[in-house]
Amino acid sequence: MTDVPCPATPQLLALTAACRPDWSSDQVRDVLGQARTEGMTWGHVLVVVAQLIADPDAEPPDLLAARRELWRHRRRPPGPETAHRGAAAVRAALTTRSD
């Protein structure tokens, strides 16, 4: 099975050149390569580039700022017992003993 959407780097470079002549095509090419090397999916790159093209203040390196932090997506959320243990620890710390 093929990746959908299929990578189309030359077409994306042509689109950025047509829509954003103020951007250096070499810089866009480098940033796209770096984003793909660092694990951004083609779909994510495509969406972020489209958003950057529409933003008059955006620059090509802003694409790299949109990278997902993989460690955030690989962590499992804490179980409900974690909250209960934390609440019990807080109650114990706030309780004053009158011995």
C-alpha angles and dihedrals in degrees: 000000000000128000113266118235093036116224111259105175098161091052092047090050089051090050093051090047091052096043100036110031087164090070121085109242090214091055092048091050092049094048092048090051093048092048092052092045090053092055106265110151118237091245092054092046091050094051095046094047090051090052091048092049089055093049110082092202096049125111128198094254088062086079090070091053088061093062114127116242100239094201089063092055097045098052117097114231114251116264123248091257088069091065092047092051091048093049091049091051092051092048090050092049093049096046112095118211119225101197 
